[in-house]
Amino acid sequence: MHEGEFIPTFAHMEQFIREIEAYTALHCISPQKLLREVIAAPWGQWQKWKDGTSSPTMRIVDKIRDHMAKHPASPTSEDAA
């Protein structure tokens, strides 16, 4: 990154966190696992986002949302009945 270069960050973190929590609950994985798989985030990144000490860039938000859209929860046999 060059001095004065602007990297946009995501302003609606509460909504994004809820989206990730809902998605990971449906997939029975932790938010940390999703972040590691999709963006190779270090352990602890999720907690930093939740604590408000860090936030993702829009590029990261788009990448995670794209992954979630391409990998929706599969209906279980109960749901299909």
PEBELTA-V703807 format. One record per run of one state. SS is the DSSP state (hx for helix, st for strand, lp for the rest). FROM is the first residue (numbers start at 0). TO is the last residue. If there is no record, write none. Layout:
# PEBELTA-V703807
ss = (SS | SS)
from = (FROM | FROM)
to = (TO | TO)
This chain:
# PEBELTA-V703807
ss = (lp | st | lp | hx | lp | hx | lp | hx | lp | st | hx | lp | hx | lp)
from = (0 | 8 | 9 | 12 | 27 | 30 | 39 | 44 | 51 | 56 | 57 | 70 | 76 | 80)
to = (7 | 8 | 11 | 26 | 29 | 38 | 43 | 50 | 55 | 56 | 69 | 75 | 79 | 80)
